[in-house]
Amino acid sequence: TDKEYVLINTTFDQIKMVSSSNTLSEENYNIELRKAINYFLKETNYDIIFAPHIYKDIQAILVLLSEINDFYIRSRIKIAPYIQGYSGTNYIFNL
């Protein structure tokens, strides 16, 4: 994209690791991340790009998007391709 953007790599596996110490719940994590996403969408011209690196990341992205305004999802949010290995890494870093 030629526009300025914020790249987000979110995942369930990292949240679960941190949550095992009872410092962060998945629900609170998603609430706070949605607040940040909505801020960028409402107060800036930045687009949001999600970059999944494992299959579970796609599920985490869907959970986050479930409560984001559909207009923003269609016009300002993108999800990078889910591609594994060196070729995937090379492709994603060159988006």
N, C-alpha and C positions, 0 to 999 in steps of 0.2 A: 504494500500500500504506500502511496505517496503522502498520505496524511500522517500527522504525528499520532502516536499511539502508546498505550500502556500494555505491556505484555504480562500476562498472568499465567503462572503455572501452579494450579491448585490440584490437590489430591486428597483422597481419603486416607491413604496409608500413612502419610506423615502426621496427619491430625490424630489418628489412632495411637501412634507412638507417643506423641506429646500428651494425649488425653489419658494415657495409662498412669500418669503421675497426678491426675485429677486437677490439672491446671487449666485445661481448656476443653470445652465440650464441642462436638461437631455443630450443634445448633448455634451456639454463641459465635463460633468461628464463621459460619455462613452468614449470620446476621451482620457481623462486623465487616466482612468482605463485601456483602451487598451494599452496605452504607458507603464504602469506598468507591465501588463501581458506580453507584447512583450519583455520587458527588462528581466523579469525572464526567459522566454523561450529561448531567444537568448544568454544571458550572464551568466546563472547559470544552474545547473543541477536539479533545483527544478521543480517538476510537479505542476500543478494548479488543485485544486479541488474546485468546486463550491458546496455550500450547500444551496439549496432552503429551505425556511421555510414556504412560502405560495405560492399559485399557480402563482401569478404575478412574483415571483422570476424566475420562469422558462422562462417567456417571457423576463425578463431583461437579463438573461444569453444568450438567443438566439440572442438578439440584440448585445451583446458584441461579441459573437462568429462569427457574420456575416462578420466581417472584420479581422479575425485571420486566418493565414495560415492553410490550411486544414491538412497539415502534422502534425502540432502541435496539432490540435484538435484530430487527430486519435492516436497520440502517447504519448502526455504529458498532456492532459486535461481530467479530469473526472468530472462527475456530480454525487454527492451523491444522494441516493434515496430520493424522496419526501414522507416523512412519518410524519403524525401528532401525537400529544399527547405524553404522557410519554414514551410509547414504542418506538416511533419515535426518541425522544430526546435521550433516552438511546442507541439506535442503532447507531445514528449518532455520538455521543460522543465516541463511541467505535470503530469507523472506523480506 
